[in-house]
Amino acid sequence: MAHIALPPELPPGTLGLAQYRPETGRPLTELVEALLHAPGDLGRADRALIAAYVSVLNDSRFCASTTTEVCAQLLPEGRPLVDKILADPASAPISSKLRALLAIAKAVRDSGHAVTGEVVGAARRAGATDVEIHDAVLIAAVFSMLNRYNDGLAAEQRRDAPACRPAAGGPPSPRRAPEETAEAERLAEAAGTLAEEAGEDLSHVDIENGRAWTTELRSTAVARAIGRMNERLDESHELHDIAQTVFMSPFHFHRIFRTTCGTSPGRFLTALRMARAKRLLIETSITSTEVGLKVGYSSFGTFTTTFTKLVGLPPGKFRACVRPIADVPIHILLGDLISGDGHGADGGIRGWLEARPDGTNGVALVGLFPSGIPQEPVACAGLAPPGPVHLPKVSATGAVTALAVSVRADASVREVLTESPRAAFYVGAAEDPIDLDQAAGERPFRIALRERRLTDPPILLAFPLLLNAART
């Protein structure tokens, strides 16, 4: 148990302590963010390694596991190299400069007086600048303090949920843990709250078998974060604030969110705001300026630019285009555009879109998207699935993803653009990216449609309007 009474809703570790005493917690959090992420001579991976090394030397299990995980994500070689560095920097395959800076960090951890001219001189001879030496000392000092802050209050021990108990025999050393241990431990810290919200019983789960529930818990955490965004679209959302709602560090949350949703939390939030803006423009008579304010934009210019870029039309023009055709079924609006006529030109990119899973007649848009989410296509085409897809030649370069969205053929324009359940959306993606830098010719792909998930980004592109405009 923790040495002081902490509210049960607070997460374990220093994050919970920061929330318990925000007067001191906020400046501490800002200091750590600046030390690890602000621009500087010392690389982010090197800074994280100094923090992790000090935490390991201090035997601060909670801090060591979190910082070790950050290092594993920043280094291309991953956890195996991190383990070698933290176990023995002298023999690890790292630069002489980093080795010397870690020696300074160790000296700081022992005592400020242990940082002798000889230790600093070795770092200078290895190429370290004064700024890098300064930052190494400060990181080591701050994380030594955080280690003692966390461990001195036993902050990571305050939860009694079975999912948070270490396996029999005690927890593994951060230096010797398998690659997934740090992630499983952090997810275990959140398990009690997130499992309760998901309505699931995870009382039988412990750290050793955490892999069995990691994916499920990730989805629950991301769903909770998306719910928070959706409920407060008119507010600013900082990454660390959203991460705190699911009891994760900003870095860890960002990685899990991107893995689950295919895009960053920031881009997903923007998509949610634009989707709400579309609905307000269609369903209300408030001005475009008011719409922007309701979805979190104090600058009308920024709102207009973002909306136009992601939806394809400015807010005012979008509303004007929708009004006369809002109740027209999609298949009537698009007509011969989805019949396949005129889409068999040579060249370009070809593929196949499979049938809608429910067997109903539908209309589909297939596009090539640089971001892997349905925003800003470099090419698109409409069709009635199942059937062949013929995308025109494009001047863009690099890798793109072929994505598809399909709705019922009898869905109205209003139902499609507001993403009404009656439109019966299905989405899909080609399994492999398409390299536009390859030689011209056919690059066949195949897309299977599936039901949408909560973690799928909103469909922003006003494709019934754009395709109709292309036809006329």
Residue, then its C-alpha position, 0 to 999 in steps of 0.5 A: m500500500a502507498h504510504i499516504a491516502l491517495p484517491p482510488e481513481l488516480p493512476p499509480g506512480t508519479l502520474g498519480l502523485a502529480q494529479y494528487r498535488p497538481e500545484t507541484g505535479r504540473p511543473l514537474t511534468e513540464l520539466v520532464e517533458a522538456l528534458l526528454h522531448a524539447p529540441g536540444d543537442l542530445g538526441r531523444a533516445d540518448r536522453a531517455l537512456i540516461a533517465a532509464y539508466v539512473s532509474v535502474l541504478n536506483d532500483s526504482r521498478f516503476c520508473a525503470s519500466t516506463t523509461t525502458e519502454v520509451c527507450a525500446q520504442l526510440l531505438p531501431e534495435g528495440r529492447p535487446l539493445v536497451d537491455k545491453i546498454l542498461a546492464d553494462p554500458a561499458s560493453a554495449p555497442i554504443s558511441s563513446k560519447l553516450r558511454a561517457l554521458l552515462a558515466i556522468a549520470k551514474a556519478v550524479r546518481d551516486s553524489g553530485h561530488a562524484v562528478t569529477g573533472e576527470v569524468v567530465g573531461a572524458a565526456r568532452r574528449a568523446g565529443a560531448t558539448d557543454v549543453e549535452i553535459h549539462d542536460a545529462v547531469l540535469i536528467a540524472a538529477v531529476f530522475s533520481m529525484l523522481n525515483r525517490y519521490n515515487d518509491g518514497l511514497a510507494a506510489e506504484q503499490r497502492r492498487d490491490a487489483p489482482a491484475c496489478r499484482p506481480a507474478a509469484g516469485g516477484p517482478p522481473s528486473p527491468r534489465r532482464a524482463p522480456e520485451e513485452t513486460a513493461e507494456a504488460e505492467r503498464l496495461a495492468e496498472a490500468a486494468g482495474t478501471l478500464a476492465e470495469e468500463a468494458g464490463e469485463d472480468l479480468s480478475h484472473v489476469d496477472i502480468e505473466n499472462g498479460r499478452a492474452w488481454t493486451t489487445e482487448l485492453r488497448s481497444t478499451a483504452v483507445a475507445r475511452a480516449i475517443g469518447r472523451m474527445n467526442e464529448r468535448l470537441d469544443e475544448s482543447h485536448e493536449l496529448h498528456d491530458i488524453a493519455q491521463t484518462v487511460f492512465m498511460s504516459p503520452f508516449h505510450f498512449h500515442r503509440i497504442f493509439r496509432t497502432t489501433c486507429g492507423t493515425s495519431p490522436g491529433r489527426f483523429l481529433t481533427a477528423l471528429r471535429m470535421a465530422r461534427a461540423k458536417r452534421l451541424l452544417i447539414e442539420t442546423s441553420i447556425t452560421s459557419t463561424e458558429v459551427g467552427l466555435k462549436v467544434g473547437y476552432s476560435s479562428f474561422g480561417t483555420f476552421t475553413t482551411t481545415f474543413t476544405k482540405l479534409v472534406g473537399l469543399p469550403p463550409g459554405k459551399f458544402r452546405a449550399c451543395v447539400r441542401p437541394i439534394a439532401d434527400v436524394p438517394i445516392h444511386i440516383l444522384l450518381g447514376d451512370l458514374i457507378s455503372g462502370d461506363g468510362h472507367g476502363a481506360d488503359g494505365g492507372i491502377r486497378g483492383w477489385l472490390e468485394a461485395r457488401p457483407d450484408g448482400t445489399n446493393g450499394v455504392a462505393l468509393v475507392g481511393l488512394f490515400p497517402s495517410g492511410i485514412p480516408q482524407e485527401p485522396v490522390a485519386c478516387a473512383g465510384l462503383a457498385p460493389p462487387g466489381p473492378v476498380h479502375l483508378p486514373k494515373v496520378s502524378a503523386t509519388g511515394a506509398v499510398t493505401a487503397l481504401a474503400v467505403s460503401v453505403r446502401a444504394d438507397a441511402s440519402v445524401r444526408e444519411v451518408l454525409t452525417e454517417s447515419p446508421r441507416a446508410a449501413f457503412y462498410v469500409g475496407a483497405a488493401e492489404d499492402p501499400i501501393d508504391l506510386d514510384q514503380a513503373a507505370g502499369e497495373r498494380p492490382f489490389r483487392i479490398a474486402l469490406r467490413e463493418r465500421r469500428l469505433t476506432d475507425p476515423p470518421i469518413l470526412l470526404a464528401f464523396p457523393l458531392l465530389l463525384n457528382a461534380a466530377r460527372t457534371 
